[in-house]
Amino acid sequence: MEGMFCFDGRLFRIVEKVINLMKLNVLFVVFSLPLVTGGAALCALHVTAVRILRNEESYVFRDFWAVYKGKMKVSLKIWIPLLLAAFVLLFDYMFWRNMDGSLAEVMKGLVFVILGMWMVLVFYVFPLAARMDTSAGTTYRNSILLMFKYLPQSMYLLFLAGLFFAVGLLWMPVFYIMIFAGVPFLAMVHGKMLLWIFKKENILSTGCIRRRDLR
């Protein structure tokens, strides 16, 4: 029993992870509030969440701030088009929601499909931007290649996000997790899969994914 409650015990590590995820959640929300800085916040979220996953975190704010500040310029170039696309998708859905008929149903379904692709692209593009010193265009290209090369894994990432949200709406304990640490928790879970993909692609050493790698 004593070993479990000591500073190196399992319970202590779990409590420490929970506290760090809650801190990270506050940081992510605060630094995303200007909206245009959401991309830099997503880069910092991924790196810090992975460090928590690997028990490598030191000071959550310091880790988050270092990535946030360092990736601000490239993340703006990546995030602004995605943000505009999100507004277009929202407008399209609001438009077709007020329409009747089979065409409206088809268009609403198409909007949801595109929204799913948008989300998967976000899952890839900001972790890549955080880990690679490439231009926004190259980061987009690499993210799209990864999306389709690892399509089952991409669907799995989307499924996890949807499941977490759905269960959170139906079950109060998960709802509280969503409120206090939801986005960092999901980033940590996603991070495990993304690190597996990145390791297979040797992205950190090559900095680029070749088209012939899709074969």
N, C-alpha and C positions, 0 to 999 in steps of 0.2 A: 504493500500500500504506500509506503513512504516513497518508493521509487516513482510511483505514478504522479505524486504531487511535487516532486522536486523540480528544480528549474530545467532539468533535461528530460523530464518525464513526458509521456505522451499527452496527458491531459493538459499540461502547461503549453505544449506546442499547439494543441487544438485551440485553446483559449487565445493564445497569441495570434494565430491565424485569423480567428474570428474578429478580434480587435483590429488587426491590420486591414482586413477587408472592409470593415466599417469605416476606418479612417480613409481608405482609398475611395470608398463610395462618396464620402463628403467632398474630397478633393476633386473627384471627377465631376460631380454636380456643380460645384462652385466654379471650376475653371471652364465648364461648358456653357455657363449662363450667357456669356456674350454671343453664343450661337455660332458665330464665325470661327471661334477658337475650338469648336468641337473636334476637329480633326487632330489637333495637337493633343487634346485631352485623351482621345482614343489611342494615339500612339503611346502616350505615357501610361495609360491604363493597362495596355497589353504587357509592356515591359515590367511594370511593377507587379501585376498579377502573376506573371510567370515567376518572378523572383519569390513571391510568397509561396507559390506552388512548390518551388524547389528548396524552400527554406533558406533562401539566399538574401532575404530582405534585411536591410540594416535600419535605415530611417525612411519610412514610407514617403514622407514629404520630400526629402532630399532626392530619393530615387525618382519620384514623380516629376518634380520640378526640373531636374536635369534633362530628362527626355522632352518634357513639354517645351522648355525654352529652346533646346537644340533642334527640334523638329518643327518649330512654328512656321518657318518660311515654306518648306515643301508641303507641309500638311494643309496650308491654306490653298495651294494650287490644286490639291487633291479633293479637299472637302467642299469647296465652293460649288463645283459642278454637281457633286453628289447632293448637296443641299438644294440646289435649284431643281434637280431631277425629282427630289422628294416632294417639293412644293407642286411640281407639275402633276405627279402621280396623285397627290391629295386633291388637287383641283379636278382631275379627271374622274376620280372616284365620286366626289361630291356631285359632279355634273350627271354622271350616269346613274347615281343612286336615286335621283329624282325623275328618271325616265322609266317608262314601262315598255314591255315587249322583249322578244328574244334577243334582239341586238344589244339591248341594254345589259341583259344578263351575261352575254358573251363578253362584252366590253369590261364589265366589272370583274369577270373571271380573269381576263387578260391583264387588268391592272394588278390583281393579286399575284399573278405569275411574275410580272415585271418587278413588283415590290419584293418578292422572294429573291429574285436575282440581285436586286439592289442590296438587300441585307447580306447575302452571301459575299458580294463584292466588298462590302464594308468589313466583313469578318476577315478577309484576306488583305485588303489594301493597306490598312493602317498598321497591322503587325509587320508587313513587308517594309513599309515606309520607316518604321521605327528601327528596323534591323539592317537596312541597306541604304547606302549613300548613292541613290540614283535619282534621276529626274522624275517628275510627276508622271510624265508619259510612259517612261519605262516601268514605273511601279504599277501603273494601270495595266500595262501589257502583261507583266508577270502575273498579276492577280487574276486576270481573265484566263490566262493559260492554266493556272493552277485550278481555277474553278472547274474547268471542263476536264482537265487531265485527272483530277481527283473528284469526279462527280459524285460517287457514292459518299465520300467523306464530306463533300460540300452539302449534300442533302442531310447528312447526319448532323452537321453543325446547325443547319436550319431547323431540323426536327427538335434538337435539344432546346434551342431558344424558344420555339413554339410550345413545347411541352412544359418548360419551366414557367412560361407566362400563363398557360392554361391552368396548370395545377395551382399556381399562386392565386388565381381568381376563385378557385374552388375550395382551397384548404388554407386556413388561417396561418398555420406555422410557416408555410412556404410564402404566404403573402408578406409576412413580417421580414422574412429573408430578402424578398424582393425590395422592400422599402429601405431596409437598413444596409444591405450589402449585395443587392441583386445583380447589378451590372458587373462589379468586380468578381463576384462568384462565377458568373457565366463566362467572363473573360478568362478566369483561371481554368475552368473546365475546357473551354475551347482551346486554351493555350496548350494543353497536353496533346491534342490532336494536331494542332498547327506545328508544334515543335517536331512531331513525328514526320510531317510532310516536309518541313524545312530541312530536316536532317537527311531525308531521302534525296532531296534535290541539291543538297550541298550549297544552298543559297548563300550562306554567309561567306563562303570562300570564292564563289564564282561571280556573285552579284547579278546574275542574269539567267533566265531560263530560255533555253534554245527551242525553237519550233520543232526540230526533229525529235526532241525529248518526248513529244506528245505521242509518238508512235509506240 
